[in-house]
Amino acid sequence: MSNEASRAVLVRLRRAHGQLAGVIAMVEAGRPCEDVVTQLAAASKALERAGFALVASSMRECALAEGRGEAPSVSTMRLERLFLSLA
């Protein structure tokens, strides 16, 4: 994975980490269910986006490798399974 792609994924994961810490604090503080679920959904979405960013980065790398006549590091079928596991 390129440094740029890695940084983008890390930003998303750190955001999800912060949101999840917020959810835990909300539950501990006895916040209303609606507030907790809203924040939990945001954390879930951030994790999803990090996963999709990882798969997209791998897809780009595979396409570039194939364009150079090299064998991709991950098979297309495996990438498809990874993508579908996020859906």
Distance bins in CASP14 RR format, pairs under 12 A and 6 or more apart:
PFRMAT RR
TARGET T0000
AUTHOR 0000-0000-0000
RMODE 2
METHOD distances of the structure
MODEL  1
1 7 0 0 0 0 1 0 0 0 0 0 0
1 8 0 0 0 0 1 0 0 0 0 0 0
1 9 1 0 0 1 0 0 0 0 0 0 0
1 10 0 0 0 0 0 1 0 0 0 0 0
1 51 0 0 0 0 0 1 0 0 0 0 0
1 53 0 0 0 0 1 0 0 0 0 0 0
1 54 1 0 0 1 0 0 0 0 0 0 0
1 55 0 0 0 0 0 1 0 0 0 0 0
1 56 0 0 0 0 0 1 0 0 0 0 0
1 57 1 0 1 0 0 0 0 0 0 0 0
1 58 1 0 0 1 0 0 0 0 0 0 0
1 59 0 0 0 0 0 1 0 0 0 0 0
1 60 0 0 0 0 1 0 0 0 0 0 0
1 61 1 0 0 1 0 0 0 0 0 0 0
1 62 0 0 0 0 0 1 0 0 0 0 0
1 73 0 0 0 0 0 1 0 0 0 0 0
1 74 0 0 0 0 0 1 0 0 0 0 0
2 8 0 0 0 0 1 0 0 0 0 0 0
2 9 0 0 0 0 0 1 0 0 0 0 0
2 53 0 0 0 0 0 1 0 0 0 0 0
2 54 0 0 0 0 0 1 0 0 0 0 0
2 56 0 0 0 0 0 1 0 0 0 0 0
2 57 1 0 0 1 0 0 0 0 0 0 0
2 58 0 0 0 0 0 1 0 0 0 0 0
2 60 0 0 0 0 1 0 0 0 0 0 0
2 61 1 0 0 1 0 0 0 0 0 0 0
2 64 0 0 0 0 1 0 0 0 0 0 0
3 9 0 0 0 0 0 1 0 0 0 0 0
3 10 0 0 0 0 0 1 0 0 0 0 0
3 57 0 0 0 0 0 1 0 0 0 0 0
4 10 0 0 0 0 0 1 0 0 0 0 0
4 11 0 0 0 0 0 1 0 0 0 0 0
4 53 0 0 0 0 0 1 0 0 0 0 0
4 57 0 0 0 0 1 0 0 0 0 0 0
4 60 0 0 0 0 0 1 0 0 0 0 0
5 11 0 0 0 0 0 1 0 0 0 0 0
5 12 0 0 0 0 0 1 0 0 0 0 0
5 50 0 0 0 0 0 1 0 0 0 0 0
5 51 0 0 0 0 0 1 0 0 0 0 0
5 52 0 0 0 0 0 1 0 0 0 0 0
5 53 1 0 0 1 0 0 0 0 0 0 0
5 54 0 0 0 0 1 0 0 0 0 0 0
5 55 0 0 0 0 0 1 0 0 0 0 0
5 56 0 0 0 0 1 0 0 0 0 0 0
5 57 1 1 0 0 0 0 0 0 0 0 0
5 58 0 0 0 0 1 0 0 0 0 0 0
5 59 0 0 0 0 0 1 0 0 0 0 0
5 60 1 0 0 1 0 0 0 0 0 0 0
5 61 0 0 0 0 1 0 0 0 0 0 0
6 12 0 0 0 0 0 1 0 0 0 0 0
6 13 0 0 0 0 0 1 0 0 0 0 0
6 50 0 0 0 0 0 1 0 0 0 0 0
6 53 0 0 0 0 1 0 0 0 0 0 0
6 54 0 0 0 0 1 0 0 0 0 0 0
6 57 0 0 0 0 1 0 0 0 0 0 0
6 58 0 0 0 0 0 1 0 0 0 0 0
6 61 0 0 0 0 0 1 0 0 0 0 0
7 13 0 0 0 0 0 1 0 0 0 0 0
7 14 0 0 0 0 0 1 0 0 0 0 0
7 50 0 0 0 0 0 1 0 0 0 0 0
7 53 0 0 0 0 0 1 0 0 0 0 0
7 57 0 0 0 0 0 1 0 0 0 0 0
8 14 0 0 0 0 0 1 0 0 0 0 0
8 15 0 0 0 0 0 1 0 0 0 0 0
8 49 0 0 0 0 1 0 0 0 0 0 0
8 50 0 0 0 0 1 0 0 0 0 0 0
8 51 0 0 0 0 0 1 0 0 0 0 0
8 52 0 0 0 0 0 1 0 0 0 0 0
8 53 1 0 1 0 0 0 0 0 0 0 0
8 54 0 0 0 0 1 0 0 0 0 0 0
8 56 0 0 0 0 1 0 0 0 0 0 0
8 57 0 0 0 0 1 0 0 0 0 0 0
9 15 0 0 0 0 0 1 0 0 0 0 0
9 16 0 0 0 0 0 1 0 0 0 0 0
9 46 0 0 0 0 0 1 0 0 0 0 0
9 47 0 0 0 0 0 1 0 0 0 0 0
9 49 0 0 0 0 1 0 0 0 0 0 0
9 50 1 0 1 0 0 0 0 0 0 0 0
9 51 1 0 0 1 0 0 0 0 0 0 0
9 52 0 0 0 0 1 0 0 0 0 0 0
9 53 1 0 1 0 0 0 0 0 0 0 0
9 54 1 0 1 0 0 0 0 0 0 0 0
9 55 0 0 0 0 0 1 0 0 0 0 0
9 56 0 0 0 0 1 0 0 0 0 0 0
9 57 1 0 0 1 0 0 0 0 0 0 0
9 58 0 0 0 0 0 1 0 0 0 0 0
10 16 0 0 0 0 0 1 0 0 0 0 0
10 17 0 0 0 0 0 1 0 0 0 0 0
10 46 0 0 0 0 0 1 0 0 0 0 0
10 50 0 0 0 0 1 0 0 0 0 0 0
10 51 0 0 0 0 0 1 0 0 0 0 0
10 53 0 0 0 0 1 0 0 0 0 0 0
10 54 0 0 0 0 0 1 0 0 0 0 0
11 17 0 0 0 0 0 1 0 0 0 0 0
11 18 0 0 0 0 0 1 0 0 0 0 0
11 46 0 0 0 0 1 0 0 0 0 0 0
11 49 0 0 0 0 0 1 0 0 0 0 0
11 50 0 0 0 0 1 0 0 0 0 0 0
11 53 0 0 0 0 1 0 0 0 0 0 0
12 18 0 0 0 0 0 1 0 0 0 0 0
12 19 0 0 0 0 0 1 0 0 0 0 0
12 42 0 0 0 0 0 1 0 0 0 0 0
12 43 0 0 0 0 0 1 0 0 0 0 0
12 45 0 0 0 0 1 0 0 0 0 0 0
12 46 1 0 1 0 0 0 0 0 0 0 0
12 47 1 0 0 1 0 0 0 0 0 0 0
12 48 0 0 0 0 1 0 0 0 0 0 0
12 49 1 0 1 0 0 0 0 0 0 0 0
12 50 1 1 0 0 0 0 0 0 0 0 0
12 51 1 0 0 1 0 0 0 0 0 0 0
12 52 0 0 0 0 1 0 0 0 0 0 0
12 53 1 0 0 1 0 0 0 0 0 0 0
12 54 0 0 0 0 1 0 0 0 0 0 0
12 56 0 0 0 0 0 1 0 0 0 0 0
12 57 0 0 0 0 0 1 0 0 0 0 0
13 19 0 0 0 0 0 1 0 0 0 0 0
13 20 0 0 0 0 0 1 0 0 0 0 0
13 43 0 0 0 0 0 1 0 0 0 0 0
13 46 1 0 0 1 0 0 0 0 0 0 0
13 47 1 0 0 1 0 0 0 0 0 0 0
13 48 0 0 0 0 0 1 0 0 0 0 0
13 49 0 0 0 0 1 0 0 0 0 0 0
13 50 1 0 1 0 0 0 0 0 0 0 0
13 51 0 0 0 0 1 0 0 0 0 0 0
13 53 0 0 0 0 1 0 0 0 0 0 0
13 54 0 0 0 0 1 0 0 0 0 0 0
14 20 0 0 0 0 0 1 0 0 0 0 0
14 21 0 0 0 0 0 1 0 0 0 0 0
14 43 0 0 0 0 0 1 0 0 0 0 0
14 46 0 0 0 0 1 0 0 0 0 0 0
14 47 0 0 0 0 0 1 0 0 0 0 0
14 50 0 0 0 0 1 0 0 0 0 0 0
15 21 0 0 0 0 0 1 0 0 0 0 0
15 22 0 0 0 0 0 1 0 0 0 0 0
15 42 0 0 0 0 1 0 0 0 0 0 0
15 43 0 0 0 0 1 0 0 0 0 0 0
15 44 0 0 0 0 0 1 0 0 0 0 0
15 45 0 0 0 0 1 0 0 0 0 0 0
15 46 1 0 1 0 0 0 0 0 0 0 0
15 47 0 0 0 0 1 0 0 0 0 0 0
15 48 0 0 0 0 0 1 0 0 0 0 0
15 49 0 0 0 0 1 0 0 0 0 0 0
15 50 0 0 0 0 1 0 0 0 0 0 0
15 53 0 0 0 0 0 1 0 0 0 0 0
16 22 0 0 0 0 0 1 0 0 0 0 0
16 23 0 0 0 0 0 1 0 0 0 0 0
16 39 0 0 0 0 0 1 0 0 0 0 0
16 40 0 0 0 0 0 1 0 0 0 0 0
16 41 0 0 0 0 0 1 0 0 0 0 0
16 42 0 0 0 0 1 0 0 0 0 0 0
16 43 1 0 1 0 0 0 0 0 0 0 0
16 44 0 0 0 0 1 0 0 0 0 0 0
16 45 0 0 0 0 1 0 0 0 0 0 0
16 46 1 1 0 0 0 0 0 0 0 0 0
16 47 1 0 1 0 0 0 0 0 0 0 0
16 48 0 0 0 0 1 0 0 0 0 0 0
16 49 0 0 0 0 1 0 0 0 0 0 0
16 50 1 0 0 1 0 0 0 0 0 0 0
16 51 0 0 0 0 0 1 0 0 0 0 0
16 53 0 0 0 0 0 1 0 0 0 0 0
17 23 0 0 0 0 0 1 0 0 0 0 0
17 24 0 0 0 0 0 1 0 0 0 0 0
17 43 0 0 0 0 1 0 0 0 0 0 0
17 46 0 0 0 0 1 0 0 0 0 0 0
17 47 0 0 0 0 1 0 0 0 0 0 0
17 50 0 0 0 0 0 1 0 0 0 0 0
18 24 0 0 0 0 1 0 0 0 0 0 0
18 25 0 0 0 0 1 0 0 0 0 0 0
18 26 0 0 0 0 0 1 0 0 0 0 0
18 39 0 0 0 0 1 0 0 0 0 0 0
18 42 0 0 0 0 0 1 0 0 0 0 0
18 43 1 0 0 1 0 0 0 0 0 0 0
18 46 0 0 0 0 1 0 0 0 0 0 0
18 47 0 0 0 0 0 1 0 0 0 0 0
19 25 0 0 0 0 0 1 0 0 0 0 0
19 26 0 0 0 0 0 1 0 0 0 0 0
19 36 0 0 0 0 0 1 0 0 0 0 0
19 38 0 0 0 0 0 1 0 0 0 0 0
19 39 1 0 0 1 0 0 0 0 0 0 0
19 40 0 0 0 0 1 0 0 0 0 0 0
19 41 0 0 0 0 1 0 0 0 0 0 0
19 42 1 0 1 0 0 0 0 0 0 0 0
19 43 1 1 0 0 0 0 0 0 0 0 0
19 44 0 0 0 0 1 0 0 0 0 0 0
19 45 0 0 0 0 1 0 0 0 0 0 0
19 46 1 0 1 0 0 0 0 0 0 0 0
19 47 0 0 0 0 1 0 0 0 0 0 0
19 49 0 0 0 0 0 1 0 0 0 0 0
19 50 0 0 0 0 0 1 0 0 0 0 0
20 26 0 0 0 0 0 1 0 0 0 0 0
20 27 0 0 0 0 0 1 0 0 0 0 0
20 36 0 0 0 0 0 1 0 0 0 0 0
20 39 0 0 0 0 1 0 0 0 0 0 0
20 40 0 0 0 0 1 0 0 0 0 0 0
20 41 0 0 0 0 0 1 0 0 0 0 0
20 42 0 0 0 0 1 0 0 0 0 0 0
20 43 1 0 1 0 0 0 0 0 0 0 0
20 44 0 0 0 0 1 0 0 0 0 0 0
20 45 0 0 0 0 0 1 0 0 0 0 0
20 46 0 0 0 0 1 0 0 0 0 0 0
20 47 0 0 0 0 1 0 0 0 0 0 0
21 27 0 0 0 0 0 1 0 0 0 0 0
21 28 0 0 0 0 0 1 0 0 0 0 0
21 39 0 0 0 0 0 1 0 0 0 0 0
21 40 0 0 0 0 0 1 0 0 0 0 0
21 43 0 0 0 0 1 0 0 0 0 0 0
22 28 0 0 0 0 1 0 0 0 0 0 0
22 29 0 0 0 0 1 0 0 0 0 0 0
22 31 0 0 0 0 1 0 0 0 0 0 0
22 35 0 0 0 0 0 1 0 0 0 0 0
22 36 0 0 0 0 1 0 0 0 0 0 0
22 38 0 0 0 0 0 1 0 0 0 0 0
22 39 1 0 0 1 0 0 0 0 0 0 0
22 40 0 0 0 0 1 0 0 0 0 0 0
22 42 0 0 0 0 1 0 0 0 0 0 0
22 43 0 0 0 0 1 0 0 0 0 0 0
23 29 0 0 0 0 0 1 0 0 0 0 0
23 30 0 0 0 0 0 1 0 0 0 0 0
23 31 0 0 0 0 1 0 0 0 0 0 0
23 33 0 0 0 0 0 1 0 0 0 0 0
23 35 0 0 0 0 1 0 0 0 0 0 0
23 36 1 0 0 1 0 0 0 0 0 0 0
23 37 0 0 0 0 1 0 0 0 0 0 0
23 38 0 0 0 0 1 0 0 0 0 0 0
23 39 1 0 1 0 0 0 0 0 0 0 0
23 40 1 0 1 0 0 0 0 0 0 0 0
23 41 0 0 0 0 1 0 0 0 0 0 0
23 42 0 0 0 0 1 0 0 0 0 0 0
23 43 1 0 1 0 0 0 0 0 0 0 0
23 44 0 0 0 0 1 0 0 0 0 0 0
23 46 0 0 0 0 0 1 0 0 0 0 0
24 30 0 0 0 0 0 1 0 0 0 0 0
24 31 0 0 0 0 0 1 0 0 0 0 0
24 36 0 0 0 0 1 0 0 0 0 0 0
24 39 0 0 0 0 1 0 0 0 0 0 0
24 40 0 0 0 0 0 1 0 0 0 0 0
24 43 0 0 0 0 0 1 0 0 0 0 0
25 31 0 0 0 0 1 0 0 0 0 0 0
25 35 0 0 0 0 0 1 0 0 0 0 0
25 36 0 0 0 0 1 0 0 0 0 0 0
25 39 0 0 0 0 1 0 0 0 0 0 0
26 32 0 0 0 0 1 0 0 0 0 0 0
26 33 0 0 0 0 1 0 0 0 0 0 0
26 34 0 0 0 0 0 1 0 0 0 0 0
26 35 1 0 0 1 0 0 0 0 0 0 0
26 36 1 0 1 0 0 0 0 0 0 0 0
26 37 0 0 0 0 1 0 0 0 0 0 0
26 38 0 0 0 0 1 0 0 0 0 0 0
26 39 1 0 0 1 0 0 0 0 0 0 0
26 40 0 0 0 0 1 0 0 0 0 0 0
26 42 0 0 0 0 0 1 0 0 0 0 0
26 43 0 0 0 0 0 1 0 0 0 0 0
27 33 0 0 0 0 1 0 0 0 0 0 0
27 35 0 0 0 0 0 1 0 0 0 0 0
27 36 1 0 1 0 0 0 0 0 0 0 0
27 37 0 0 0 0 0 1 0 0 0 0 0
27 39 0 0 0 0 1 0 0 0 0 0 0
27 40 0 0 0 0 1 0 0 0 0 0 0
28 36 0 0 0 0 0 1 0 0 0 0 0
29 35 0 0 0 0 1 0 0 0 0 0 0
29 36 0 0 0 0 1 0 0 0 0 0 0
29 39 0 0 0 0 0 1 0 0 0 0 0
30 36 0 0 0 0 1 0 0 0 0 0 0
31 37 0 0 0 0 0 1 0 0 0 0 0
31 38 0 0 0 0 0 1 0 0 0 0 0
31 39 0 0 0 0 1 0 0 0 0 0 0
31 40 0 0 0 0 0 1 0 0 0 0 0
32 38 0 0 0 0 1 0 0 0 0 0 0
32 39 0 0 0 0 0 1 0 0 0 0 0
33 39 0 0 0 0 0 1 0 0 0 0 0
33 40 0 0 0 0 0 1 0 0 0 0 0
34 40 0 0 0 0 0 1 0 0 0 0 0
34 41 0 0 0 0 0 1 0 0 0 0 0
35 41 0 0 0 0 0 1 0 0 0 0 0
35 42 0 0 0 0 0 1 0 0 0 0 0
36 42 0 0 0 0 0 1 0 0 0 0 0
36 43 0 0 0 0 0 1 0 0 0 0 0
37 43 0 0 0 0 0 1 0 0 0 0 0
37 44 0 0 0 0 0 1 0 0 0 0 0
38 44 0 0 0 0 0 1 0 0 0 0 0
38 45 0 0 0 0 0 1 0 0 0 0 0
39 45 0 0 0 0 0 1 0 0 0 0 0
39 46 0 0 0 0 0 1 0 0 0 0 0
40 46 0 0 0 0 0 1 0 0 0 0 0
40 47 0 0 0 0 0 1 0 0 0 0 0
41 47 0 0 0 0 0 1 0 0 0 0 0
41 48 0 0 0 0 0 1 0 0 0 0 0
42 48 0 0 0 0 0 1 0 0 0 0 0
42 49 0 0 0 0 0 1 0 0 0 0 0
43 49 0 0 0 0 0 1 0 0 0 0 0
43 50 0 0 0 0 0 1 0 0 0 0 0
44 50 0 0 0 0 0 1 0 0 0 0 0
44 51 0 0 0 0 0 1 0 0 0 0 0
44 86 0 0 0 0 0 1 0 0 0 0 0
45 51 0 0 0 0 0 1 0 0 0 0 0
45 52 0 0 0 0 0 1 0 0 0 0 0
45 86 0 0 0 0 0 1 0 0 0 0 0
46 52 0 0 0 0 0 1 0 0 0 0 0
46 53 0 0 0 0 0 1 0 0 0 0 0
47 53 0 0 0 0 0 1 0 0 0 0 0
47 54 0 0 0 0 0 1 0 0 0 0 0
47 86 0 0 0 0 1 0 0 0 0 0 0
48 54 0 0 0 0 0 1 0 0 0 0 0
48 55 0 0 0 0 0 1 0 0 0 0 0
48 83 0 0 0 0 0 1 0 0 0 0 0
48 85 0 0 0 0 0 1 0 0 0 0 0
48 86 1 0 0 1 0 0 0 0 0 0 0
48 87 0 0 0 0 1 0 0 0 0 0 0
49 55 0 0 0 0 0 1 0 0 0 0 0
49 56 0 0 0 0 0 1 0 0 0 0 0
49 86 0 0 0 0 1 0 0 0 0 0 0
50 56 0 0 0 0 0 1 0 0 0 0 0
50 57 0 0 0 0 0 1 0 0 0 0 0
50 86 0 0 0 0 1 0 0 0 0 0 0
51 57 0 0 0 0 1 0 0 0 0 0 0
51 58 0 0 0 0 0 1 0 0 0 0 0
51 59 0 0 0 0 0 1 0 0 0 0 0
51 79 0 0 0 0 0 1 0 0 0 0 0
51 82 0 0 0 0 1 0 0 0 0 0 0
51 83 0 0 0 0 1 0 0 0 0 0 0
51 85 0 0 0 0 1 0 0 0 0 0 0
51 86 1 0 1 0 0 0 0 0 0 0 0
51 87 0 0 0 0 0 1 0 0 0 0 0
52 58 0 0 0 0 0 1 0 0 0 0 0
52 59 0 0 0 0 0 1 0 0 0 0 0
52 79 0 0 0 0 0 1 0 0 0 0 0
52 82 0 0 0 0 1 0 0 0 0 0 0
52 83 1 0 0 1 0 0 0 0 0 0 0
52 84 0 0 0 0 0 1 0 0 0 0 0
52 85 0 0 0 0 0 1 0 0 0 0 0
52 86 1 0 1 0 0 0 0 0 0 0 0
52 87 0 0 0 0 1 0 0 0 0 0 0
53 59 0 0 0 0 0 1 0 0 0 0 0
53 60 0 0 0 0 0 1 0 0 0 0 0
53 83 0 0 0 0 0 1 0 0 0 0 0
53 86 0 0 0 0 0 1 0 0 0 0 0
54 60 0 0 0 0 0 1 0 0 0 0 0
54 61 0 0 0 0 0 1 0 0 0 0 0
54 74 0 0 0 0 0 1 0 0 0 0 0
54 79 0 0 0 0 0 1 0 0 0 0 0
54 82 0 0 0 0 1 0 0 0 0 0 0
54 83 0 0 0 0 1 0 0 0 0 0 0
54 85 0 0 0 0 0 1 0 0 0 0 0
54 86 0 0 0 0 1 0 0 0 0 0 0
55 61 0 0 0 0 0 1 0 0 0 0 0
55 62 0 0 0 0 0 1 0 0 0 0 0
55 74 0 0 0 0 1 0 0 0 0 0 0
55 76 0 0 0 0 0 1 0 0 0 0 0
55 78 0 0 0 0 0 1 0 0 0 0 0
55 79 1 0 0 1 0 0 0 0 0 0 0
55 80 0 0 0 0 1 0 0 0 0 0 0
55 81 0 0 0 0 1 0 0 0 0 0 0
55 82 1 0 1 0 0 0 0 0 0 0 0
55 83 1 0 1 0 0 0 0 0 0 0 0
55 84 0 0 0 0 1 0 0 0 0 0 0
55 85 0 0 0 0 1 0 0 0 0 0 0
55 86 1 0 0 1 0 0 0 0 0 0 0
55 87 0 0 0 0 0 1 0 0 0 0 0
56 62 0 0 0 0 0 1 0 0 0 0 0
56 63 0 0 0 0 0 1 0 0 0 0 0
56 79 0 0 0 0 1 0 0 0 0 0 0
56 82 0 0 0 0 0 1 0 0 0 0 0
56 83 0 0 0 0 1 0 0 0 0 0 0
56 86 0 0 0 0 0 1 0 0 0 0 0
57 63 0 0 0 0 0 1 0 0 0 0 0
57 64 0 0 0 0 0 1 0 0 0 0 0
57 73 0 0 0 0 0 1 0 0 0 0 0
57 74 0 0 0 0 0 1 0 0 0 0 0
57 79 0 0 0 0 0 1 0 0 0 0 0
57 82 0 0 0 0 0 1 0 0 0 0 0
57 83 0 0 0 0 0 1 0 0 0 0 0
58 64 0 0 0 0 0 1 0 0 0 0 0
58 65 0 0 0 0 0 1 0 0 0 0 0
58 72 0 0 0 0 1 0 0 0 0 0 0
58 73 1 0 0 1 0 0 0 0 0 0 0
58 74 1 0 1 0 0 0 0 0 0 0 0
58 75 0 0 0 0 0 1 0 0 0 0 0
58 76 0 0 0 0 0 1 0 0 0 0 0
58 78 0 0 0 0 1 0 0 0 0 0 0
58 79 1 0 1 0 0 0 0 0 0 0 0
58 80 0 0 0 0 0 1 0 0 0 0 0
58 81 0 0 0 0 0 1 0 0 0 0 0
58 82 1 0 0 1 0 0 0 0 0 0 0
58 83 0 0 0 0 1 0 0 0 0 0 0
59 65 0 0 0 0 0 1 0 0 0 0 0
59 66 0 0 0 0 0 1 0 0 0 0 0
59 72 0 0 0 0 1 0 0 0 0 0 0
59 73 0 0 0 0 0 1 0 0 0 0 0
59 74 0 0 0 0 1 0 0 0 0 0 0
59 75 0 0 0 0 0 1 0 0 0 0 0
59 76 0 0 0 0 1 0 0 0 0 0 0
59 78 0 0 0 0 0 1 0 0 0 0 0
59 79 1 0 1 0 0 0 0 0 0 0 0
59 80 0 0 0 0 1 0 0 0 0 0 0
59 82 0 0 0 0 1 0 0 0 0 0 0
59 83 0 0 0 0 1 0 0 0 0 0 0
60 66 0 0 0 0 0 1 0 0 0 0 0
60 67 0 0 0 0 0 1 0 0 0 0 0
60 72 0 0 0 0 0 1 0 0 0 0 0
60 73 0 0 0 0 0 1 0 0 0 0 0
60 74 0 0 0 0 0 1 0 0 0 0 0
60 79 0 0 0 0 0 1 0 0 0 0 0
61 67 0 0 0 0 0 1 0 0 0 0 0
61 68 0 0 0 0 0 1 0 0 0 0 0
61 70 0 0 0 0 0 1 0 0 0 0 0
61 71 0 0 0 0 0 1 0 0 0 0 0
61 72 1 0 0 1 0 0 0 0 0 0 0
61 73 1 0 0 1 0 0 0 0 0 0 0
61 74 0 0 0 0 1 0 0 0 0 0 0
61 79 0 0 0 0 1 0 0 0 0 0 0
62 68 0 0 0 0 0 1 0 0 0 0 0
62 69 0 0 0 0 0 1 0 0 0 0 0
62 70 0 0 0 0 1 0 0 0 0 0 0
62 71 0 0 0 0 1 0 0 0 0 0 0
62 72 1 1 0 0 0 0 0 0 0 0 0
62 73 1 0 0 1 0 0 0 0 0 0 0
62 74 1 0 0 1 0 0 0 0 0 0 0
62 75 0 0 0 0 1 0 0 0 0 0 0
62 76 1 0 0 1 0 0 0 0 0 0 0
62 77 0 0 0 0 0 1 0 0 0 0 0
62 78 0 0 0 0 1 0 0 0 0 0 0
62 79 1 0 0 1 0 0 0 0 0 0 0
62 80 0 0 0 0 0 1 0 0 0 0 0
62 82 0 0 0 0 0 1 0 0 0 0 0
63 69 0 0 0 0 0 1 0 0 0 0 0
63 70 0 0 0 0 0 1 0 0 0 0 0
63 72 0 0 0 0 1 0 0 0 0 0 0
63 73 0 0 0 0 0 1 0 0 0 0 0
63 74 0 0 0 0 0 1 0 0 0 0 0
63 76 0 0 0 0 1 0 0 0 0 0 0
63 79 0 0 0 0 0 1 0 0 0 0 0
64 70 0 0 0 0 1 0 0 0 0 0 0
64 72 0 0 0 0 1 0 0 0 0 0 0
64 73 0 0 0 0 0 1 0 0 0 0 0
65 71 1 0 0 1 0 0 0 0 0 0 0
65 72 1 0 1 0 0 0 0 0 0 0 0
65 73 1 0 0 1 0 0 0 0 0 0 0
65 74 0 0 0 0 1 0 0 0 0 0 0
65 75 0 0 0 0 0 1 0 0 0 0 0
65 76 0 0 0 0 0 1 0 0 0 0 0
66 72 1 0 1 0 0 0 0 0 0 0 0
66 73 0 0 0 0 0 1 0 0 0 0 0
66 74 0 0 0 0 0 1 0 0 0 0 0
66 75 0 0 0 0 0 1 0 0 0 0 0
66 76 0 0 0 0 1 0 0 0 0 0 0
72 78 0 0 0 0 1 0 0 0 0 0 0
72 79 0 0 0 0 1 0 0 0 0 0 0
73 79 0 0 0 0 0 1 0 0 0 0 0
74 80 0 0 0 0 0 1 0 0 0 0 0
74 81 0 0 0 0 0 1 0 0 0 0 0
74 82 0 0 0 0 1 0 0 0 0 0 0
74 83 0 0 0 0 0 1 0 0 0 0 0
75 81 0 0 0 0 1 0 0 0 0 0 0
75 82 0 0 0 0 0 1 0 0 0 0 0
76 82 0 0 0 0 0 1 0 0 0 0 0
76 83 0 0 0 0 0 1 0 0 0 0 0
77 83 0 0 0 0 0 1 0 0 0 0 0
77 84 0 0 0 0 0 1 0 0 0 0 0
78 84 0 0 0 0 0 1 0 0 0 0 0
78 85 0 0 0 0 0 1 0 0 0 0 0
79 85 0 0 0 0 0 1 0 0 0 0 0
79 86 0 0 0 0 0 1 0 0 0 0 0
80 86 0 0 0 0 0 1 0 0 0 0 0
80 87 0 0 0 0 0 1 0 0 0 0 0
81 87 0 0 0 0 0 1 0 0 0 0 0
END
